[in-house]
Amino acid sequence: MNIPLEFHIKRKLKMLNTLYYSQDPFTLSDLAKKLDTSESTLKNDLQKCNLIGEDGCIVTNIDKDTRMSLHNTIMTDSLFGKVFRLLLMNNGKQAHYYSSQLSMSRANFYKQVILLNNALCRYGGKIAVNDGYHIFATHEMRFRIFVFFYLVATHTESSDELISLYSPISRILNKNQLHFAHVEDTELWEDTYQCALFSIFVIRQSDPVTKCEVLDYEAQSKKVKLTKGDLSLLQSELPNVTKQTVIEALIQYRDMIESSKSLVSKKKMKEILDQYETQCSLCFKESLSAQQLDTLRQIMSIGVYLYELFPFNISGLSLTISDFFREFTMINDELIQNFDHFLSIASKNLNVDLSLYRNLLFYWVVINVGDFLFIPKKKILFLSRYYNQHLQFTNDKLVELLRIMKIDPEIVIAHENDYKHELRKNKYDLIMSDTMIDNDPKIIHFPFSNGVLVVASLFNQLSEIKNNELCKEIFD
C-alpha cells in the first residue's frame, strides 16, 4: 500500500524497524549502507531517537514498548499525517483555520494539500473546496477502508490517534453486537482497530458532503441501540456528529459485516482444502472441526470482500500483525510456504488475489483456526543409545519440542549402531541423536538435560545446515 508519508518519516521508521529486528550490532557505516543514507543523516536520526550513545555505539536491544513509543513519536513529525487527520476530523473549514491549527503558513498548507492529493488519487480521494475543505471520494466505501488502513499502518494500537474515541465506540459496538464473526476473544488492540474503523464511518457519515444514503432508515434505525451518554461523548470529540449520523454509520457498518460473511460457500471451501491437502501432501481434515471450517470460510469471505472493495497490497498493515508473521517465518519458513500455497489455491478458485492481504489473513487464520493447517510433516530418524529403554519418553519429548519448531514429526527411533542401515533403507528429512556420532554434521545433537537449551540448539543447528543436501526440501 502506498502510504502518503514524507521520505524522512519513512527513512526513520525503516531505521527503527531494522534495529528492532537486528540480532547483531551495527556500526554507523554499516547501518548507513544498509539504509542507503549518509552517515551524517543517520547519526542525526539516531540522536533524535536516543538510539546512539556518547561512545558512538548504536542501540540494538530495543524492546517492544520502546519501539512502539518511538514509532508514535516519529509519526508526530509527519505533516502529511497532521493535515490528513485534521481535514478528516474537522471538515468544512477555511484554509486559515487549518494553517492556524497546524502552526504553518497558508502557503505550506496549500503545498501539503497538493502533495496529499497526489497520493490520495490512487484510492479515489481528493481534497477540494466546497463551502470549506472536504475530502471527496469517487468510491466512498473504498476510501473509508483506505483511511482505516492508513491509520493502522502509520500508528500503533496505543496511539492517541486510534484510542481517542475508543471508550464510547467500544460500548456502542458491543451493545449492537457488531464485531466480525470470526473474532471471538479479541485482544485489546484488535478491539481498538475495530473501533477505529467504525469511527471513520461516523466521521464520514457526519459530513453532509461525503455521507452515503441509507435505504429504509426508519425501519433499520429501530434495531439500533444508542444511549444519550455515548452520543454526548462522541459529540465532545466530533462536533458534527448527530444521533442520526451515528445510527446511519451503525447501519452501514452492520451491512459491511453481513456482506463479508458468506461470499465463500462451504462447498467451495472444502474444494480449496482438498486441493491444498493433496498438493502439499498434508493430512489435517480429520483435525478440522465444523466450527473451524466455518470460521476459515468466513475469513476467506472477508478476503474476497476486501478484494472487491480495496484491491491494493496492505503489507505493513500493523506492527503487531507484521511481527506475528515475521516470527513464524523465523521459526519455520516452510510453514509460511505452505500458507502461501494455500492462498494461491484459494485465489485461483475464488478469482481474487488474496496475497494482497497475506499478513492479515495469516494472522486471522492462525489465531482463530490454528497453525496445524500449514505445519510441514517431516520424517525424522532419532538415534538412541538406549533404544527400547527410553523409547516412549524419547518419542514424547521429541514431538513436544519439534512442535515448538512448527514441525509435525513422523519419528523412527533406532539404536545408534543401526545408523547406516537405516539410511540405506529409508530417506529422512532430519537425523537427530541423543549422543554424538562420529561428529557427523548431518546429525543434530539432541541432549535431554534442558528443554530450553534443546530448542535453542535445534533452532541454531537447523539454521547452520540450511543448505545441507539432507535438509534441502525443508528450507528451499
N, C-alpha and C positions, 0 to 999 in steps of 0.2 A: 504494500500500500504506500502510495506516495504521500507521506505526511508533510504538510506545509510547515516546515521549520527552517530557521536560519542555519546556514552552514556551520557557524561557530557553535550552535547548540548541538547539532548532530555530531560534530567533532568531539565535544566534551562528553557526550553520552557514550560514544564509541570508546573513548579513553576509559571511562568509568567501568564499562562492561568488560573491557579487555583485562583490566586489573582485577576485577572481581572474579573472573573465571581462571585467571592465571595461577598456576601452581609453582611457578619458578619466578625468581626476582628478575627485574628488568633494569638495565642501565638506561640513562636518558637517551643515549644514542640509539640503542636497540628499539626502544619503545617509539621513538620518533620515526624510525624507518618503518616499523610495523603499521603505524597510523598514517604514514605518508604526510608528515608535517615537519616543520622546522623544530629544532631543539629549543629555541627561544620561546616560540609559541606554546610548545608543550609544557615547558617549565612554568610559564605564566598560568596555564590552565591548572597544572598540578598544585601550584601555590594557592590559587583561589579556592581549591577544594581541600586544602590541607593534606595533600597526599604526597608531599615530599618533605623530608627532614632537612635540618640545617646542614647535615653532613652530605646532602645530595642524594640520599637513599630514597627510592620510591616505595611507597607503602603498597603492599600487595595483599596482605591478610585482612581484606575488607569483609566485615560481617554483613549479614542481610540488612539489618536495621540501618547501618551506616550507608549502605548502598542506596536504600530507599530514600533516606533523608537527602543524600547528595543529588539523587535523580530529581527530586522535587525542587531542590534549591536551584539546580541548573535550569529547570523549566521556568522558574520565575523570571529569568532574564530574557525570555523569548517575547519579543514584541508581537510576533505573529499570534502567539497564544493569547496575549493580553487583549489585542484588538479583536480577535475572533470571539473570545468569550464575552467581552463587553457588548459587542454587536448582537450576540445571541441573547444575552440576559436583559439588555436594555435597548430594545429595538425602537425605531421611530424617532430617534433624537437627531439633532443637527450636529454638524462637524465640530462646532466649538465646544459642545458638551463632551464629546469623546476625547478631543485633544486635551481638554481641561482635566478630565478624569485620569487620563494616561500621562499627564505632565509632559506632553510633547507638542511641538508646533503643529499647526494645521497642515503645513506642507509635508511634514513627516507622516501625519495621519493619512493624507491622501496617497502618499507613497506606499504605505503599508497596505492600504485597501487595494491598490493596483497589484501588488505582489500577491496578496491573498487571492484575488480574483483569478490570477494566472494559475494558481494551484487548485482552486475550487471548481474551475470549469470542467475538469475531468469527471467530477462527480455530479455535474448538473447544477452547481451552485453559483450564484452571482450576487455580489454586493451592489446595490443600486439605491438611488434616492427616489422615494415615493412618499411625500409627506414625512420626510425623515429617512434615515438609513435603515434598510432591511436586507436580509439575506434571502433572496428568492431562489426557488428550485424548480427545474423543469420536471423533476420526478421527486415529489415531496417525501415519500417513504424511503426512497433510496438515500436522499440527503440526510434524513434523520438517522439512518443506520451509519452513514459516514461520520456524522458528528459524534455518535457513540464510540465508534472505533477510534476516532481521533483522540477523544478524551482518555480512553483506556490505554491507547498506545503511548500517550505523552505524559500520563500521570499514574502514580501508584495508587493502590486502593486506600492508602492512608492520607492521600492528598485532600486538602480542603476543597479543591475544585470538584471532587466527587462526593464528599460526605456532607457538604453544607446543608443539603436537603434530605439527608438520609432518614432522620427520625420520623417526620410526618409521612414521607412517601412509603417507607417500610410498613408503617401501620396501615396505610390505605391499601397497599398491595395485598397484605395479609388478610385484611377484612374482606376483600373481594376475591380472595383465593386466586390471585393472578401471579403464578410462577410457572416457569417452564416445567412441563410434566416430568421430564427425566431427572430433574434435580430434586432429590428428596431431602437429604440432610445437608443443606448448603453451609459453606463456610461464610464467615462474616464478609470476606472480600467479594465472594460471589453475590451475596445479597446487595453489597454496595454497588456492584456493576449493574444488577437488575434495576436497582433504584435509579441509577444514573440514566439508564435507557428510558425509563418511564418519565423522568424529569424532562428529558428532551421532547417527548411527546407533549407534555404540559406546556413547555415554553413555546414550542412552535404552534400549538393549537391556540395559545393565548394571544398570538399576533394576528389581527384581522387580515393582514396581507398574506400570511403563509398558512393559515388554518385550512383544514380539509373538511369537506362536507360530511356529516354523519347522517346516514339514512335512518329513518324510523327512530329519531331521537327520543320521542316521548315514551315509546314502548320500552326501548332499551335502557333508558335512564332509571326506570323503576327497579331494575336489577342491581343498581349500583349503590354501594354504601359509602357515604362521605359525611363525616361529622363536622360541625362548625369549628371545633378546636383545630382539627387537622387543616381545614381550609384556611383558617386565620394564620397558622404557622407558615403555610405556603405563601400566602399573600404578604407576609412580613419580609420574605426574601424576593418574591416576584410580584410587584405591584399590579401588573397587568392581568393577573390570574383572577378568574371568576369561578363561581360554582359550576356554571355551565361548561366552561372550557376544561375544567378538571374532569367532569363527567364524560365529556366528549373524548378526552385523552384516554380515559379508562376503557371506554367502549372500543376505541381503535386499538388499544394495547391488547384487549381480550381477543379481538378479531385476528390480530397478528399471531398470537399464541395458538388459537384454534386452527388458523390456516396452516401453521407449520407442523401440525401433529401427524397428519395421515397422508402425506404425499408419497410415501413408500408403502406398498401393500405387504402383508405378511408373506404372501406367495413370492413376491419379488425378493424380499429379504432372505428367504430360505434359498432361493436360486443363487443369490450372491454368495451366501455362506457355503453352499455345496461346491461351487466353482473354486472358491478360495481354499477350502479344506482339501480338495483334490489336487490343485496345482501346487500347494505348499506342503503336501504330504503330512498334514496335521490331522488330529482326531480330537475334536473338542465338543462336538454337538451333544454328546451324552451328558456333558457337564453344563450345558447351557439350558437354564430353566426357561419356562414360558414367559415369566416376567422379564428376565434378562433379554430374551429375544425381542419382546415388545419394546423395551427400553432402547435397544440398539436400533430398532426400526424407527422410533421417534427421533433419535439423534440423527440418523441418516435423512429423515424427513426435514429436519431443520437445515441440514446441509443443502438439500435441494431447494428449500425456500430461500436460503441465503443467496444461492447461485442465481435464482430468478430475479432477486431484488438487488443484489450487490455483487456482481461478478468480478471482484477485484481481490488480489492477493492480500491477505491480512496477516502475513508473517510479522512477528514483533508486536502482536496484538497486546500482550500483557507480560510484564516481567515475571509474574508468578507462573503463568502458563508456559512461557518460554523456558524458564528454569526447570519446570517439571519435565518438559520434553527433552531438554539437554541432559538431565540426569539419567534418564533411561538410555539415551544414546551412549553415554559414557559407560554405563553398566554392561549393556549388550546391544551393540548396533544391529545385530541380526533381527532382534525383536522389532526395531524400527523398520527394517527392510520388509518384514512380514506385514507390518501395518501399512506401509506404502503400497505393497502388492494388493492388500485388501481394498485400499482406497481406489487403486487403479481399476480393479474389477468392478467395484461399486459404481465408479464414474462411467464406465462403458455401458453398464446395464441401465443406468439411470439417465444417460445422455447429459451429464453435467461434469464439471471439473472440480471435484471435491478436494483436490490437492491445494486449492486456493485457501482452504481453511484447515490445513493439515494439523497444526499445533492445537488448535481449539478442539477439533474433533477427536484427536488423540486423547486429550485431557478428559473430555466428556466420557468417552468410551471406557477408558481405564478406570476412572473414578466410579462410574455408575454401572458398568458391566463387569469389568475385570481385565487384567492383562493376560489371562490364560489363553485368550484368543490368538495371541501373537507370539507367545513364548516358544522358541525353537526346541524341537526334540533332538537330543544328541545321544548317540550310543557311546557309552563310556566303559572302558576296561579299568577296573581297580585291582591292583596287585597287592596282596597282603601276605605278610609272613605268617599270620595266624590262621588265615583261611576260615575253616568251619567254626573255630572257637568264637570269633567275633563277627561272624557273617552278618547277623541281623543288625547288630549295633553299627557296624560299618555302613551298611546299606541305608539305614535310617538317618545317620549323621550326614552322609553324602547327599541324600535327597534334600534334607533341610538346608544345607549350605549352598548347594547348586541352585536351588530355587531362589535364594537371595540374589544370585547372579543371573536370575531370569533365564534359567536353563531347565527344561523338562527332561530329566535323565532316564535313559534305559541302561541300567547298570549290570555289568557282568563282573563278578568277583572271582579272581583266580589266585592261586599261590604264585609267589614271585618266581618260583622255578619254572612255571609254565608260560612265562612271558613270551618267548619266541614262538612257542607252539600256538598260542592264542593269536599272534599277529599273522601267522601263516593261514590260520583257519578263518579269521573274521577281519572285517575292516572296522576301525573305531575312529570316532571323531576326536576323542580325548583319551589319554592314558594317564592314570594317576596311581600313586603308591604311597603307603604309609612308611616306606623306607627308601633310602637312596639305592638305586640300582645302576651300578656301573657308571654313575654320573651322566647318564643318558639325558641330553637336553630335551628330548621329546616327552619325557615323563615329568609330570608335575608332582613335586613332593607335597604330601598331604599329612602333616602331623596332626594328632588329635588333642594335643595338650591345651590348646587355646582356640576357641571358635572364632574370635575376632581376628586373631593373627592368621588363622586358616583362610578366612575370606580375603584379608589383605594380600596374603601370599598368592592366592588363586588369581585375584584381580591383576596383580603385578606380573605374574608369570604368563597369564593369558595375553597380556599386552606384549610381553617380550617375545612370545612365539607366534605373534600375529601373522607373520609372513612365512611361518614354517609350513612346509608342504602338508604335513599331517593335519593341520588345522585350517587349511586354506578355505574349505567350504564354510567354516564358522564365521569368518570375518570378511571374506571378499565376495 
